[in-house]
């Protein structure tokens, strides 16, 4: 009995200290550690590319720490894409039409890739690899959905799908074009992107006029039939 | 109420499964109100020619459905939820159903309303039950439930209007209403998922 009580006491204190330790410090920094590594990885991106080892090293961790990311480089790339998509909300839009807003937002997003320099090509090839394709398509969808939302799109039917689908294709094509573009300020990429966007809006306008024409003629035919039967 | 409902759908503290359920709710309700909107559009179009006396009544119900439809359209856009893939199909089917039953006559049109509103009212009730069971009791969810229950009450009012206007005298009543009810159930099944 005499022996048991101090032992009991120590166990309790250890538990109590563990608990306070866990809530006050570790749990928070432990939860944030992956994020810290990714943030540092983004800072080092222009020099070291998508590799995560330099980031863990500069945080004073061993290279092994990068293994908490099962997809390695691709996890950093995904984090980068999420951040870039979120940044679009702060772009100051000057256009009044949705099409103009879309153009501005796509340009802003493409020009943000400029800081990647030689690592853009690696990013594009990772995004296109079959292993990561489901994830990259999800990121691409989030990006174009954000762009159409910020541009004030109010599609409630098939246009919701066609607009997102075609913008995704245009964006992906422009980004691939960008990897081989050496023109100052990526002038060629932006004009390539504009050509695709113009072609798309011409197509959408044509499709709208055709359906308008059908609607008008259906009503006209009905009225002719009505006047003939009375 | 609309602002709060949008906040409820965009609530960041929801679990993924809860958010998924809300997406389903908004998608199917938007498709359903679109269908109702187009059914009354078709009926109104026909009755304006054949039974002008009935047109104002249809117009009144149609206006309520337009309001419901616009509300869910706004929630769908602001809540970042994809609309149903079959939206063009719902449009054509609903317009066809509205015009077809109106061409059969007043009783058939009212039987159509009765069948549709019975299924829709029951479906709204299922949603309300689950929304009150599995979601927090915060202001925004209370408001979302209030919005849906208000719409359900409108639909049930249409149901009563239809019965008062001889819906039960439609021939063949059973065949017509059961076929439409099953069509609605199938459409709900598809619109929730795709």
Interface residues (C-beta under 8 A of the other chain):
Chain A: X145 X149 X153 X154 X155 X156 X157 X158 X160 X161 X226
Chain B: X30 X34 X49 X73 X76 X77 X80 X82 X83 X85 X87 X88 X91
